[in-house]
């Protein structure tokens, strides 16, 4: 494998790590209340 193949794999792996971090942060129990608060506030207004 040459340098471009390693670079491609590195970028792909890096993007996967970033995606995994976003998913973990979005679906963590600690942040769920913070993220759901605007939705419940909007539903209470109706």
RACORLIN-V45159 format. One record per residue. N is the residue number from 0. RES is the residue in one letter. BURIAL is 1 if it has 24 or more other ideal C-beta (glycine too) atoms within 12 Angstrom, else 0. Layout:
BEGIN
n res burial
N RES BURIAL
N RES BURIAL
END
This chain:
BEGIN
n res burial
0 X 0
1 X 0
2 X 0
3 X 0
4 X 0
5 X 0
6 X 0
7 X 0
8 X 0
9 X 0
10 X 0
11 X 0
12 X 0
13 X 0
14 X 0
15 X 0
16 X 0
17 X 0
18 X 0
19 X 0
20 X 0
21 X 0
22 X 0
23 X 0
24 X 0
25 X 0
26 X 0
27 X 0
28 X 0
29 X 0
30 X 0
31 X 0
32 X 0
33 X 0
34 X 0
35 X 0
36 X 0
37 X 0
38 X 0
39 X 0
40 X 0
41 X 0
42 X 0
43 X 0
44 X 0
45 X 0
END
